């Protein structure tokens, strides 16, 4: 692991004697030769390590306070049939937020009861399919959706003795997340029902009027890329108070609270990886303490890590094309390094300024470095993969460039902008590699065009 920041690069990453990158025993040069570039390379063993880490840490923390926990893998971060199978095999449930994600989980043969369905604008067909699949819970995002899901349940023949499990998504006013676009619990945005003015409490009470629905609990999600447990603890306090308010008003004590996901990871050198066991213990202690203050029992808790499971497992390999030194107004030079992908396979930097790092993958390169900006091949000046990074001064066309921590929201948010086909996802383990999601082709793109 010499020369690689262990907080940023996959646990199976290392360097050859000549400084070339290896991933789970596979040379980056060999992977690029076999699968072409760009390519997402996922360390399979690390995915299992991360999934089990969250499962074991949160299970131990909440068992210690007399409760239980369900860990849902947030499929929006990256979902494929294999990944859904892995998550379920590792003891996780699978959280989906569209009919397409639900279809992937079902194709992976994840049992319905181990699947949740989110979405702020679910279609009638998505609701019906979730009910037909007997998903473990449907997360209601508006008061209007309460009646819609109840009607769909009745149409499916569900009733008081065969209820559809639901949760109500609540916006708690806790502001967290690295950018406005990924902070999801403030009031002025599209998700959930605010606790302000008793709105969330009224929605919970509305669910109780429908005999076809089983109120499992309340759900919250406060944002993404959060490293500070204090935000989660503040959110838990609001959720537990809401639970107590419903019990006082109706006598009904919700058995479960979902405290969401959004757990952060390290993207660039100097950032620290989250201490998952310590995080879990701190959150459990807060839940126990607040329940004691409210004189109520501790609920079962669920959480939804996605990025924190798959994000650190994956490296994107690019091929360098153009290398262009540009003299700036102050006389300094910035070297633009253009690669064969860009915003179509990683929109996060353009969307909300996400930061990444990179290194040469096929060789060590010269000890002298240049101030580089890694850019893509798309017809947008904002097509920037990495705004600034030190790269070897002899970086040249044909070199391989590796960008770590791209497992979450790379392939899942990928587009075909400029008709650039989306890259494949290749899983690597010691001695084996296999394609999980194949490379899109020009034939795939043209197949949709009916002329």
C-alpha positions in Angstrom: 0.0 0.0 0.0 3.1 2.3 -0.1 2.1 5.6 -1.7 -1.6 5.1 -1.4 -3.8 6.8 1.2 -5.7 3.9 2.9 -8.7 6.1 3.6 -9.2 6.8 -0.1 -8.1 3.8 -2.0 -9.7 0.3 -1.9 -8.3 -2.1 0.7 -7.2 -4.4 -2.1 -5.2 -1.7 -3.9 -1.4 -1.6 -4.1 1.5 -0.6 -6.3 4.0 -2.7 -8.3 7.7 -2.2 -7.9 7.5 0.1 -11.0 4.7 2.2 -9.4 1.9 0.7 -11.5 -1.5 0.3 -9.7 -2.9 -3.1 -8.8 -6.5 -3.7 -7.7 -7.2 -7.0 -5.9 -4.1 -8.5 -7.5 -5.0 -7.3 -11.0 -2.7 -4.9 -12.8 -4.6 -1.7 -13.9 -2.9 -2.0 -17.3 -4.2 -5.5 -17.8 -7.7 -4.5 -16.7 -7.7 -1.6 -19.2 -6.4 -3.9 -22.0 -9.2 -6.4 -21.3 -12.1 -4.1 -20.7 -11.1 -0.9 -22.4 -11.6 2.5 -20.7 -13.3 4.2 -19.0 -14.1 1.3 -16.7 -15.4 1.1 -13.1 -13.3 -1.5 -11.2 -15.0 -2.7 -8.0 -13.2 -4.5 -5.2 -15.6 -7.3 -4.4 -14.1 -8.3 -1.1 -14.2 -4.7 0.1 -17.9 -4.5 -0.7 -18.5 -7.4 1.6 -16.2 -6.0 4.2 -18.1 -2.7 4.2 -21.5 -4.3 4.2 -20.7 -6.5 7.2 -19.0 -3.6 9.0 -22.2 -1.7 9.1 -24.3 -4.8 9.8 -22.1 -5.9 12.8 -21.3 -2.4 14.2 -24.9 -1.2 14.3 -26.3 -4.6 15.4 -23.9 -4.7 18.4 -24.6 -1.1 19.3 -28.3 -1.4 19.4 -28.4 -4.8 20.9 -26.4 -3.3 23.8 -29.4 -0.9 24.5 -32.0 -3.7 24.2 -33.0 -2.9 20.7 -32.5 -4.2 17.2 -31.5 -2.8 13.8 -32.1 -3.3 10.1 -29.5 -2.1 7.7 -30.8 -1.3 4.3 -28.4 -0.9 1.4 -29.3 2.3 -0.4 -29.6 1.1 -4.0 -29.5 4.6 -5.4 -25.8 4.8 -4.8 -25.2 1.9 -7.2 -27.4 -1.1 -7.9 -26.9 -4.1 -10.1 -28.3 -7.6 -9.8 -25.0 -8.9 -8.3 -24.7 -6.1 -5.8 -28.3 -6.6 -4.6 -27.5 -10.3 -4.1 -24.3 -9.5 -2.3 -26.0 -7.0 0.0 -28.8 -9.5 0.9 -26.2 -12.3 1.4 -24.3 -10.0 3.8 -27.4 -9.6 6.0 -28.5 -6.3 4.6 -31.9 -5.3 3.2 -32.3 -3.3 0.0 -33.7 0.1 -0.3 -35.2 1.2 -3.6 -36.6 4.5 -4.8 -38.1 3.7 -8.2 -39.7 0.9 -10.1 -36.5 0.3 -12.0 -34.5 -0.2 -8.8 -37.3 -2.4 -7.4 -37.1 -4.5 -10.6 -33.3 -5.0 -10.1 -33.8 -6.1 -6.5 -36.5 -8.6 -7.5 -34.4 -9.9 -10.4 -31.7 -10.5 -7.8 -34.3 -12.6 -5.9 -34.1 -10.5 -2.8 -37.3 -11.4 -0.9 -40.0 -8.8 -0.9 -40.0 -8.5 2.8 -36.3 -7.4 2.7 -37.0 -4.6 0.2 -38.2 -1.0 0.9 -39.7 1.4 -1.7 -39.1 5.1 -1.4 -39.9 7.9 -3.9 -41.5 11.4 -3.7 -43.6 10.8 -6.8 -44.4 7.1 -7.0 -46.6 6.1 -10.0 -49.7 3.9 -9.5 -47.8 1.1 -11.3 -44.8 1.4 -8.9 -47.1 1.3 -5.9 -49.1 -1.7 -7.3 -45.9 -3.6 -8.1 -44.5 -3.0 -4.6 -47.7 -4.3 -3.0 -47.8 -7.3 -5.3 -44.1 -8.1 -4.4 -45.0 -7.7 -0.8 -42.2 -5.4 0.0 -41.5 -5.0 3.6 -42.3 -1.3 3.6 -43.5 1.5 1.4 -42.2 4.9 2.6 -45.0 7.5 2.2 -43.8 10.9 1.1 -46.9 13.0 1.2 -50.4 13.0 2.8 -52.0 12.4 -0.6 -49.9 9.2 -0.9 -51.5 7.7 2.2 -54.9 7.5 0.5 -53.3 6.3 -2.8 -51.4 3.4 -1.2 -54.5 2.5 0.9 -56.6 2.4 -2.3 -54.0 0.3 -4.1 -53.9 -2.1 -1.1 -57.7 -2.5 -1.2 -57.5 -3.2 -4.9 -55.0 -5.9 -4.3 -57.2 -7.6 -1.8 -55.2 -6.5 1.3 -57.1 -5.7 4.5 -57.0 -5.7 8.3 -55.6 -9.2 8.5 -53.1 -8.7 5.6 -51.9 -5.1 5.9 -49.4 -3.3 3.8 -46.5 -2.0 5.9 -45.8 1.7 5.6 -43.6 4.4 7.1 -44.0 8.2 6.8 -41.1 10.2 5.7 -40.5 13.2 7.9 -38.5 16.3 7.4 -37.1 17.3 10.8 -35.4 20.6 10.0 -31.9 19.2 10.7 -29.6 20.7 8.0 -26.7 18.4 7.0 -24.9 17.5 3.9 -22.0 18.8 1.9 -24.1 20.8 -0.6 -27.6 22.3 -0.7 -28.6 19.7 -3.3 -27.8 16.8 -1.0 -29.2 18.2 2.2 -32.7 16.7 2.4 -34.3 17.4 5.8 -34.9 21.2 5.6 -38.5 22.2 5.1 -38.3 24.0 1.7 -37.6 21.0 -0.5 -39.5 18.1 -2.2 -39.0 15.3 0.3 -41.3 14.2 3.2 -43.7 15.9 5.5 -42.5 18.6 7.9 -42.8 18.3 11.7 -43.5 22.0 11.8 -47.1 22.8 12.8 -48.0 19.2 13.5 -48.0 18.2 9.8 -46.0 15.0 10.2 -48.1 14.1 13.3 -51.3 14.6 11.3 -50.0 12.3 8.5 -49.2 9.6 10.9 -52.6 9.8 12.4 -54.1 9.7 8.9 -52.3 6.3 8.3 -54.0 4.9 11.4 -57.4 5.6 9.9 -56.8 3.1 7.0 -57.2 -0.6 8.1 -55.3 -1.8 5.1 -52.1 -0.1 6.3 -49.8 -1.0 9.1 -47.9 1.9 10.5 -44.4 0.6 11.0 -42.9 3.9 12.0 -41.5 7.2 10.8 -38.6 7.7 8.4 -36.0 10.5 8.0 -33.0 11.3 5.9 -31.1 14.5 6.6 -28.6 14.6 3.7 -25.5 13.0 2.3 -21.7 12.8 2.8 -22.1 13.5 6.5 -19.2 12.7 8.8 -20.4 14.3 12.1 -22.6 12.1 14.3 -24.0 15.2 16.0 -26.4 15.8 13.1 -27.7 12.3 13.3 -28.1 12.6 17.1 -30.1 15.8 16.7 -32.3 14.2 14.1 -32.9 11.2 16.3 -34.1 13.5 19.1 -36.7 15.1 16.8 -37.9 11.7 15.6 -38.2 10.2 19.1 -40.2 13.2 20.2 -42.5 12.8 17.3 -43.0 9.1 18.2 -43.8 10.1 21.8 -46.3 12.8 20.6 -48.1 10.2 18.5 -48.3 7.8 21.5 -49.7 10.6 23.7 -52.3 11.6 21.1 -53.4 8.1 20.0 -52.0 5.5 22.3 -50.1 4.0 19.4 -46.4 3.5 19.9 -44.6 3.1 16.5 -42.3 0.1 16.7 -39.6 1.4 14.4 -37.8 4.6 13.4 -35.6 4.9 10.3 -32.8 7.3 10.9 -31.7 7.3 7.2 -28.3 7.2 5.6 -25.9 9.8 4.2 -22.8 8.5 6.0 -19.7 10.1 4.5 -16.5 8.7 3.1 -13.0 10.0 2.3 -12.5 11.2 -1.2 -9.2 13.1 -1.1 -6.0 12.7 0.8 -6.2 14.2 4.3 -9.9 13.2 4.8 -10.5 10.5 7.4 -12.8 7.5 7.0 -15.7 7.3 9.4 -15.2 5.2 12.5 -18.4 3.1 12.0 -18.4 1.2 15.3 -17.9 4.5 17.3 -20.5 6.2 15.2 -23.0 3.4 15.9 -22.3 3.4 19.6 -22.8 7.2 19.8 -26.1 7.1 18.0 -27.4 4.2 20.0 -26.5 6.0 23.2 -28.4 9.0 22.1 -31.5 6.9 21.3 -31.3 5.3 24.7 -30.8 8.6 26.6 -33.7 10.4 24.8 -36.1 7.5 25.3 -35.3 7.6 29.0 -36.0 11.3 29.0 -39.3 10.7 27.2 -40.1 7.7 29.5 -40.7 5.5 26.5 -39.3 2.2 25.2 -36.5 2.1 22.7 -37.7 1.5 19.2 -36.2 -0.8 16.6 -34.0 1.3 14.3 -33.2 1.1 10.6 -30.4 2.8 8.7 -29.6 3.2 5.0 -25.9 3.3 4.1 -25.2 3.3 0.4 -22.2 5.5 -0.5 -20.5 4.4 2.7 -20.7 0.7 1.6 -19.9 0.9 -2.1 -18.2 4.3 -2.5 -14.7 3.3 -1.3 -14.7 0.0 -3.2 -14.4 1.4 -6.8 -11.7 3.0 -8.9 -12.4 4.5 -12.3 -9.7 3.9 -14.9 -9.4 6.4 -17.7 -7.1 6.7 -20.7 -5.3 10.1 -21.1 -5.8 11.8 -24.5 -4.8 15.4 -24.8 -2.3 17.0 -22.4 -2.5 20.8 -22.8 -0.5 23.4 -20.7 -2.4 26.6 -20.4 -0.8 29.9 -19.2 -3.1 31.8 -16.9 -3.5 35.6 -16.4 -1.1 35.6 -13.5 1.6 33.9 -15.5 1.2 30.5 -13.8 0.6 27.3 -15.8 -2.2 24.8 -15.4 -2.0 21.5 -17.3 -5.3 20.3 -18.6 -5.3 16.5 -18.8 -8.2 15.2 -20.9 -9.5 11.7 -20.4 -11.9 9.5 -22.4 -14.8 9.9 -20.0 -15.9 12.8 -17.8 -19.3 14.2 -16.7 -21.2 11.3 -18.4 -19.6 8.8 -15.9 -19.1 11.2 -12.9 -21.5 14.1 -12.8 -20.9 14.9 -9.2 -18.1 17.5 -9.7 -20.2 19.4 -12.2 -23.4 19.0 -10.2 -22.2 20.1 -6.8 -18.4 20.6 -6.8 -17.5 17.1 -5.5 -13.8 16.6 -5.0 -11.7 13.6 -6.1 -8.0 12.7 -6.4 -6.2 10.8 -9.1 -2.8 9.2 -9.9 -1.1 7.5 -12.9 -2.1 3.9 -12.9 0.3 2.4 -15.5 3.6 3.7 -14.1 5.1 5.8 -11.3 5.8 8.9 -13.5 8.4 11.5 -12.8 9.0 12.8 -9.3 8.4 16.4 -10.6 4.8 17.3 -10.7 2.5 19.8 -12.4 -0.6 21.6 -11.4 -3.2 19.6 -13.3 -6.9 19.8 -14.0 -8.5 16.5 -15.1 -11.2 17.1 -17.7 -13.5 15.0 -19.8 -14.3 14.8 -23.5 -17.7 16.4 -23.4 -18.8 19.6 -25.1 -19.1 21.5 -21.8 -16.6 23.8 -20.1 -17.8 22.4 -16.8 -16.8 18.9 -17.7 -14.2 18.7 -15.0 -13.4 15.5 -13.2 -10.9 16.9 -10.8 -10.5 20.7 -10.5 -6.9 20.5 -9.3 -4.5 17.7 -8.6 -0.7 17.2 -8.7 0.3 14.8 -11.4 3.7 13.7 -12.7 5.1 16.3 -15.0 5.6 13.6 -17.7 2.0 12.7 -17.9 1.3 11.9 -21.5 -1.3 10.7 -24.0 -1.9 7.0 -23.6 -1.2 6.9 -19.9 -3.8 5.4 -17.5 -5.3 7.6 -14.9 -7.0 6.1 -11.8 -9.7 8.0 -9.8 -10.6 6.3 -6.5 -13.9 6.4 -4.4 -16.1 6.4 -7.4 -18.4 3.5 -6.4 -21.3 5.7 -5.4 -23.2 7.9 -7.9 -20.8 7.3 -10.7 -22.4 4.5 -12.8 -25.8 5.1 -11.1 -25.9 8.7 -12.3 -24.2 8.1 -15.6 -25.7 9.5 -18.8 -25.1 9.2 -22.5 -24.5 12.9 -23.0 -22.9 13.5 -26.5 -23.9 9.9 -27.2 -20.9 8.6 -25.2 -21.8 5.0 -24.2 -21.7 4.3 -20.4 -18.8 2.4 -19.0 -18.9 -1.1 -17.6 -18.6 -2.2 -14.0 -16.0 -4.9 -13.5 -15.7 -6.8 -10.1 -12.3 -7.9 -9.1 -11.2 -10.4 -6.5 -8.0 -12.2 -6.0 -7.6 -14.5 -9.0 -10.9 -13.5 -10.7 -12.5 -10.6 -12.5 -16.0 -10.5 -14.0 -18.2 -7.9 -15.7 -21.2 -7.0 -13.5 -22.7 -4.4 -15.9 -21.4 -4.5 -19.5 -20.2 -1.6 -21.5 -22.9 0.2 -23.4 -22.3 0.3 -27.1 -23.2 2.5 -30.0 -25.6 -0.2 -31.1 -27.4 0.1 -27.8 -27.8 3.8 -28.3 -29.0 3.4 -31.9 -31.4 0.7 -30.9 -33.5 3.3 -29.1 -33.6 5.6 -32.1 -36.5 4.7 -34.3 -35.6 7.1 -37.1 
